[in-house]
Amino acid sequence: MENQELAKRQNAWGNFGVKMYQTESELSAKFSAASIELATAPSKELIKTNEETLKKVKQALKDLQEDRKAITNKLDDVKARLMIPEKDLTELVKGYEAAVISVKKEIEANNAAKNAKSNEEKDLSEKVKLSWVNYIAAVDQVIIDTAYKVYLELLETKVEPKNYDETVKRYTNFSIPEYKPFFQALGYNQQFLTDGEKAIIYTANKSELKDVTARFLEVMAEKKAGYKSELANVEQAKIIMATQKAEADKAAKAKIEAQQLELKLASSMALDAEPKSDVKELRKVYDIDMPNDYQSALKLYAAFSANIKEVEPLLNVKKWLSLTPESIGKALAKLKSKDNSLNFEGITFVEVSKL
């Protein structure tokens, strides 16, 4: 049965081919006959005859079109049938592509959320460490300043070297600044971390403050070695102490700046080391998002006129008189996709994700 149907179709197409050949010959003959009628150029003397000839040839042209359509209309039907699978597959591809884009959007949203939390964790870790660096530096500065004042007072009151240690102990009851975590002092903007997670990060990154009294006594013990000789020339000792104090302050400032820089570099390297997703990111482009009315058309033409140098290279038109609001809108959208900061008066866009 299938072979019979195939033979039937082959015979039909063979007959159609013969018919098409015959029609092509007939159309050529009719063209020749009609074109001969136009061989005589119009003139004043024959103008009425010329008009009759024109009317006759126009009818011949109409007949040619009808004879041609008798063949090509059948081809249109064949073309439509052949395009059915293509159209159906096109719709399936569109649906599948939309589903792929939807899944990728979800993946990107999840990755963005993970990265946001990870970045907040790193940011919090860095700020906790930095807050402790600053705090310990502030405490060290209090110790240095206190030791300087106490030592100066010992010299000025002429405390005997044998009473140095005992006298120093009387000055150990000095106050130090209170530590406040940066998220209390600066109003930390907590977005993704819970209080429990924040507490864990804080505990893991806090520094231990050394015993302040022990550190003060240590500094004073270092100064004790030169106390006896400096006691013999207090005024000279003051000059030397002032220089040493300035150098110590400078060194302390340089130390904290180096620590701060080290923390920032470490944090930056940690962000750079963040693993990248192996899923290709969606492209963000723009389309025109405006009502289909004449006001929108006028706005598009106005935007084109105001930005013609930038828009013209992106236009896909072969004839300027064929320029349409739609083609202008596509060109403006391309320009916006290249530079998101661009805006055109009266024109609204919508962001679209593409593979």
HELIX and SHEET records of a PDB file:
HELIX    1   1 GLU A    2  GLU A   37  1                                  36    
HELIX    2   2 ILE A   47  GLU A  156  1                                 110    
HELIX    3   3 PRO A  161  ASN A  163  5                                   3    
HELIX    4   4 TYR A  164  LYS A  169  1                                   6    
HELIX    5   5 PHE A  182  ALA A  185  1                                   4    
HELIX    6   6 ASP A  195  ASN A  205  1                                  11    
HELIX    7   7 VAL A  212  LYS A  224  1                                  13    
HELIX    8   8 TYR A  227  ALA A  232  1                                   6    
HELIX    9   9 VAL A  234  ASP A  272  1                                  39    
HELIX   10  10 TYR A  294  ALA A  306  1                                  13    
HELIX   11  11 ILE A  308  VAL A  311  1                                   4    
HELIX   12  12 GLU A  312  LEU A  314  5                                   3    
HELIX   13  13 TRP A  320  SER A  322  5                                   3    
HELIX   14  14 PRO A  325  LYS A  338  1                                  14    
SHEET    1   A 2 ARG A 283  ILE A 288  0                                        
SHEET    2   A 2 PHE A 349  LYS A 354 -1                                        
END                                                                             
